[in-house]
């Protein structure tokens, strides 16, 4: 980035309140300017066709087109635009997938204002960035023996108690909203649990999850 040139930022998140909060956080930064907002990946790609940006703050779980696919397409179609993932998902598979799809950095939504502003400037100037919380977490992660690294996740120990509850309800055909009502939580939380379960079980879709649940005895096929 040239000196004295404002860093053009696009905010991509399906929640208005998140985008408003991010815009407010960046307002007093004299080195950045928010040039647009999008509520999903498709809106973002349409926006970038006529609104050049240096950095995209990218959520992962969004309707229409999620952050994974949007990041991949931004990298392919707008190589001068850097993607900085901004998510509440803090597990390594999410981070790894975003980086593999072309993200230049990954920060969590509990990141402080100063770290967010710093991350934007670093990726805009060609650096990679990982927020402090994730860097510390991965630094202390025990190594996995190479011979076990490619084995698919199996068995109940891989899922938390809440994830097992969510898996059982998914297998019974309930929607995210219905599961949220049953477990007295938010739809957003259930979406996160579902994504965690998909990653942990190596399942690609709901049908695979149902198969996994049957094979591991979480639900019965008896009528």
ABEGO torsion letter per residue (X at the ends): XBBGBBBBBBBBBABAAAAAAAAAAAAABAABBBABBBABAAAAAAAAAABBBABBBBBABBBGBBAAAAAAAAAAABAABBBBBBBABABAAAAAAAAAAGBABBBBAABBAAAAAAAAAAAAAGBBBBBAAAAAAAAABBBBBAAAAABBBBEAAABBAAAAAAAAAAAAGBBAAAAAAAAGBBAAAAAAAAAAAAAAAGBABAAAAAAAAAAAGABBABX
